[in-house]
Amino acid sequence: MAVTEKDRVAGGARRRAASGWTLAALAVALVLLAPSLTVLASLVLPASENWAHLRATVLPTYVANTLWLMLLVALMAGVIGVGTAWLVVAARFPGQRIFNWALVLPLATPAYIIAYVYTDLLAFAGPVQGALRGLTGWSGGDYAFPNIRSLPGAAIMLSLVLYPYVYLLARTAFQRQSAALFEAARMLGARPWRAFIRVALPCARPAIAGGLALALMETISDFGVVDYFAVPTLTTGIFRTWFSLGDALAAAQIAAWLFLFALALVSIELISRRGRVANPLARDMAARPAPLKGGRAAAATIACALPVLLGFVVPAIVLVRYALIEGDPLVGRSFLDFASNSLFVAGVAAVLATALALLLAYGERLHPTPFNRISIRLATLGYALPGAMIAIGILTLTTGVDRALAGFAETYLGFAPGLLITGSVAGLVFAYVARFLTAAFNATHSGLEKIHPSLDAAARSLGAAPGRVLRAVHIPLLRGALASAALLVFIDVMKELPATLLLRPFNFETLATRTYRLASDERLAEASTAALTIVALGLLPTILLSLSIARAGIRPPAALSEAAHANVTPPAV
């Protein structure tokens, strides 16, 4: 009887410990949701005169341009991603094995960097138009040249770096389709193109919708490209309202509209996958690639080469050339400060995001109730939310907290401390964690799912509490997943621009803000050093991603596929 009582007490202690983990996970989820809830609360606050003016004048333009940009990016990224995915899976042509992984490389280049590069290349005084005039003998007024700094130009820049999201998921869906589907269509007389349209494409629709949702989430949150190209969107509207009008409430209300766009994307992606699967038949064997010859083989090679050349090779070559010829004039001590600032905030955010992701994933594992799952999914929706929106929410929260702390200190302590949180590195790191926790959570959650529950049961039967089970069993088995999670967050933070611009402390420069400031002043050659450093850092996880795809053969890493199914983004490597 004494043994039974001891077991009962130990079991109660373990249940209380598990409940503690779950409560901690819910508390973290609530804190991470606070910025988004703050922004949404602005919709029910009384409208200011500035908001009424914005709503009557520029808000329709912001909304229309955002919708047009989303439409154009969806079309271009969809065509490039689906087309190249089908070619590398269904056909055999020169360079196919290289393109199989090389088509992912544009993920390493932030969209705002290639916008700077192509603006310089295609400008009137740039090398492209200069060569055109040299070959034809034309002068400035003798020909018309497309203006890259326009809404279609912004859509092209974004599509060149976002199509890999569609490519990765579409390629996985095509490779998982049974050969029986395609062969049945061919036996019924359908030509290859018709079989692709009527069979392969509908079966891959959920994966394609997921990839497009990821690309569009990045599109609505972009600031660098649309700002540089002077395209007024909801994101640029937030910055203009905040800095030009000085109206935090109106900026928050624009950010709330941006949140509604992101929520609509998540909902559409969910609806598109409801009741559908990637392959209605059991998988037996993928269809063999059809060999292409002559003009068809050359066309396939060119079609796969162009996205890689335009999205990665050309920008990288231009940046290397500029960096070698001129580069940042502050290379040395000052540039090391920019790099160290970026590395510091990225490292801290990566560690915190990975630790919190482990807490959330383990809390859900201990108590996988619907309430816990919904709460944690909402808390990890950050990647679907624009960085500018999260920054506005954090600014609103921290400003209120700082005022309360200042009032308390002045009333009871006799001094005014000023701003303690607003404009600090802590607020900046909070924004990064709230924004990029998604990538860390998906990688960690996927790793936990691969650990069989019997290991937990065995450890608990030996009297181990949940904390000890995590330390002794799960963390050693999760080392690879945790390292991947930290790396993904680290690279995302290195490239983040909108939240950094809004929340960085005074005189705190990172590689991203240094690149933005110099390029905005038309000093691309000087900005090339910081831009090239960002691309080089992003290249490492991109190469690892590409090689893992080439080795796996049938599916991308779990962090990416999990992101699509969680309606949040994948690692923006």
Summary of the structure (lengths in Angstrom):
residues: 573
radius of gyration: 25.5
end to end distance: 58.4
largest distance: 101.7
contacts: 2002
relative contact order: 0.14
helix: 78%
strand: 1%
